[in-house]
Amino acid sequence: MHDFRYIDGRLHCEGVPVESLANRFGSPLYVYSQSTLTDHFNKLTGALSLLDHLVCFAMKSNSNRSVLRVMADLGSGFDIVSGGELERAVA
């Protein structure tokens, strides 16, 4: 499941029109859905529940601090390759 959908021909994220976000914050704009990140993480973790595991988020894919915070709060580990990524992971 994801929380991006079209309503009356306009893209929404978690019920909020993306156009209104662009008007408020400017464009170009990256928009992330916390509920989508959470849902996908929980599905992956659930699929691995019978195994001793740690799901690790690859920071090279996205180092946005808010995304990292969501992942950390969910219990994710982090795949890092640099000192800068380590600093962001522990922040």
C-alpha positions in Angstrom: 0.0 0.0 0.0 1.1 3.5 -0.5 -0.4 6.9 0.3 0.0 8.6 -3.0 -3.2 8.7 -5.1 -5.1 10.8 -7.5 -8.3 12.4 -6.3 -10.2 14.3 -9.0 -7.2 14.3 -11.2 -4.8 15.8 -8.7 -2.0 13.9 -6.9 -2.3 13.7 -3.1 0.1 12.4 -0.5 -1.6 11.2 2.7 -4.7 13.1 1.7 -2.8 16.4 1.1 -2.8 17.8 -2.4 0.8 17.8 -3.7 0.1 21.0 -5.6 -0.6 22.8 -2.3 2.8 21.5 -1.0 4.5 22.9 -4.1 2.8 26.2 -3.6 3.8 26.4 0.0 7.4 25.1 -0.3 8.3 25.8 -3.9 9.3 23.5 -6.7 11.0 21.3 -7.4 10.0 19.5 -4.2 10.6 16.0 -2.8 7.5 14.6 -1.0 7.8 11.5 1.2 5.0 9.6 2.9 5.8 8.5 6.4 2.9 6.0 6.4 4.1 4.4 3.2 7.7 4.1 4.6 6.2 2.6 7.8 3.9 0.2 5.9 6.7 -1.1 3.6 9.2 -1.5 6.5 6.6 -3.4 8.6 5.8 -5.7 5.7 9.5 -6.5 5.1 10.1 -7.0 8.8 7.0 -9.2 9.1 8.1 -11.4 6.1 11.4 -12.0 7.9 9.9 -12.4 11.4 10.9 -16.1 11.7 14.6 -15.2 11.0 17.1 -13.4 13.2 17.4 -10.3 11.1 18.1 -6.5 11.0 16.7 -4.5 8.1 19.2 -1.9 7.1 18.3 1.3 5.2 20.9 2.2 2.5 21.8 5.8 3.2 23.2 6.2 -0.3 19.6 5.9 -1.5 18.3 8.8 0.6 20.0 10.8 3.3 17.1 13.1 4.2 17.2 13.5 8.0 13.4 13.2 8.4 13.4 9.9 6.4 16.4 8.6 8.5 14.5 9.5 11.7 11.5 7.6 10.6 13.6 4.6 9.7 15.5 4.7 13.0 12.2 5.0 15.0 11.0 1.9 13.2 14.1 0.0 14.3 16.0 0.0 11.1 19.8 -0.3 10.9 21.8 1.8 8.4 24.1 0.7 5.6 26.7 3.5 5.4 29.9 4.0 3.4 31.4 7.2 4.7 32.0 9.3 7.8 29.4 11.8 6.7 26.8 9.1 6.5 27.8 7.9 9.9 27.3 11.4 11.3 23.8 11.5 9.8 23.0 8.1 11.1 23.8 8.9 14.7 22.3 12.4 14.6 
